[in-house]
Amino acid sequence: MKLYVCWGTFRSPRPGGHPCRNAHEALKQAGWNPEVEKVYGLGLLGDSLNPTRSKVRNLTGQNWVPVLETDDGEVVSGSDKIIRWARDNPASGADRAA
Ligand SMILES: N[C@@H](CCC(=O)N[C@@H](CS)C(=O)NCC(=O)O)C(=O)O
């Protein structure tokens, strides 16, 4: 699976925490080891100044991350939904991170 994030999964002082980190932590807790792809950029700049987010745009029609793309091709956009997905889909057996 692939997790698209902004500049990383670091902590931030933002209330509620850094959404990309929260999503990554929830997936790890559920036993997944997602490939993290940093897409950098800044949504405020608009599409033309965010070439690195084109994959996210193609998947979701918008610039925001985090976005999860599962091995089945399911696309889950937004940290709340990714956290819910992780709770509903714990990794098992061969899927589990070592
Ligand atoms: N409510 C969203 C907020 C996500 C969010 O703030 N994402 C930031 C990166 S951490 C973002 O994409 N900001 C706009 C941008 O940088 O393009 C969520 O929880 O997923």
The ligand as an SDF file (V2000), in Angstrom:
LIG
                    3D

 20 19  0  0  0  0  0  0  0  0999 V2000
   -8.7010   17.4650    7.3420 N   0  0  0  0  0  0  0  0  0  0  0  0
   -7.5940   16.9700    6.5730 C   0  0  0  0  0  0  0  0  0  0  0  0
   -6.4510   17.9520    6.6750 C   0  0  0  0  0  0  0  0  0  0  0  0
   -5.2590   17.4360    5.9600 C   0  0  0  0  0  0  0  0  0  0  0  0
   -4.1790   18.4700    5.8610 C   0  0  0  0  0  0  0  0  0  0  0  0
   -4.1890   19.5170    6.5190 O   0  0  0  0  0  0  0  0  0  0  0  0
   -3.2500   18.1690    5.0120 N   0  0  0  0  0  0  0  0  0  0  0  0
   -2.1840   19.0720    4.7240 C   0  0  0  0  0  0  0  0  0  0  0  0
   -0.8500   18.4040    4.7850 C   0  0  0  0  0  0  0  0  0  0  0  0
   -0.5090   17.8820    6.4170 S   0  0  0  0  0  0  0  0  0  0  0  0
   -2.4080   19.5760    3.3380 C   0  0  0  0  0  0  0  0  0  0  0  0
   -2.5670   18.7980    2.3920 O   0  0  0  0  0  0  0  0  0  0  0  0
   -2.4560   20.8910    3.2470 N   0  0  0  0  0  0  0  0  0  0  0  0
   -2.7040   21.5200    2.0130 C   0  0  0  0  0  0  0  0  0  0  0  0
   -1.5360   21.4240    1.1940 C   0  0  0  0  0  0  0  0  0  0  0  0
   -0.4090   21.4500    1.7060 O   0  0  0  0  0  0  0  0  0  0  0  0
   -1.7210   21.2780   -0.0090 O   0  0  0  0  0  0  0  0  0  0  0  0
   -7.1950   15.6100    7.0980 C   0  0  0  0  0  0  0  0  0  0  0  0
   -7.2590   15.4000    8.3180 O   0  0  0  0  0  0  0  0  0  0  0  0
   -6.8330   14.7610    6.2970 O   0  0  0  0  0  0  0  0  0  0  0  0
  1  2  1  0
  2  3  1  0
  2 18  1  0
  3  4  1  0
  4  5  1  0
  5  6  2  0
  5  7  1  0
  7  8  1  0
  8  9  1  0
  8 11  1  0
  9 10  1  0
 11 12  2  0
 11 13  1  0
 13 14  1  0
 14 15  1  0
 15 16  2  0
 15 17  1  0
 18 19  2  0
 18 20  1  0
M  END
$$$$
